[in-house]
Amino acid sequence: MAGLRLLLVEDDEALAELLAWHFKKQNFEVTHSCDGDEAILLARENPPDIMLLDWMIEGTSGIEVCRQLRRYSETANLPIIMLTARGEENDRIRGLETGADDYVTKPFSPRELVARTTAVLRRIRPALTKEQLTYADIEMDMVSHRVKRDGKVISIGPTEFRLLRHLMEYPRRVFSREKLLDYIWGQDSDIELRTVDVHIRRLRKALNQEGLPDLIRTVRSAGYALDIEES
């Protein structure tokens, strides 16, 4: 599961360090916060692939963080696993009803938590757990960061790689420039929408060498999609 971004929200520094070690060992990119308010900002600015959220944290509580994130479009579908020492049935039900995708009671095994995190990702976003994505004649290897088209390796930059990966995770789905901007750069007001067009052009140039058909469809006034046009 190389390159998946994990936001760990835990105010127990020793536990956070232990969990970060285990997840980094599995090639997760870990961002740590011990404050609920900061966690909301981090999640909205650059949505991670999954969040581990402690119930009892500084500032806004974990349960309220979960509730608020479900209200925002950019984090409404963010996979969230709640971590807590509160093991009563009513607490578990409350956490799940608030929007958590799983609920893990302390103490727990870090290895089990990694396994449950992987299971949640596999269930919610199957493409994220794959080491390789394919669409038409495009192959993307997430471990080696290598892209092939028609069996030949093509060279693309890191931004174009993330852009292509996002399109390949959701083939045929049209993404607006705003959505692609948020995914690649986060909600950064210094980046202009036309920057997306620039990177789409670069990606197209790399993919369409030797006269291969263009698989990136432009939808007027809507955005872009990875799509094979029917003849």
SULRA-V500834 format. One record per pair of residues at least 24 apart in sequence whose C-alpha atoms are under 7 Angstrom apart, sorted by the first residue. I is the first residue (numbers start at 0). GAP is how many residues later the second one is. Records with the same first field share a line. If there is no record, write none. Layout:
I->GAP + GAP
This chain:
0->25 + 26 + 128 + 129 + 130
1->25 + 26 + 140 + 141
2->24 + 25 + 26
3->24 + 25 + 45
4->24 + 25 + 43 + 44 + 45
5->24 + 25 + 42 + 43 + 44 + 45
6->24 + 25 + 41 + 43 + 44 + 45
7->24 + 25 + 43 + 44 + 45
8->24 + 25 + 30 + 43 + 44 + 45
9->24 + 43 + 44 + 47
10->46 + 47
18->91
21->88
22->91
33->24
34->24
35->24 + 25 + 26 + 29
39->25 + 29
43->30 + 31
44->141 + 142
45->137 + 140 + 141
46->28
48->29
49->28 + 29 + 30
50->28 + 29 + 30
51->28 + 29 + 30 + 31
52->27 + 28 + 29 + 30
53->28 + 29 + 30
54->27 + 28 + 29
62->32
65->32 + 33 + 34
66->31 + 32
69->29
126->42
132->35
134->33
148->58
153->52
154->51
155->50
159->39 + 43
166->58 + 59
167->58
170->54 + 55 + 56
171->53 + 54 + 55
172->52
173->49 + 50 + 51
174->48 + 49 + 50
175->46 + 47 + 48
176->46
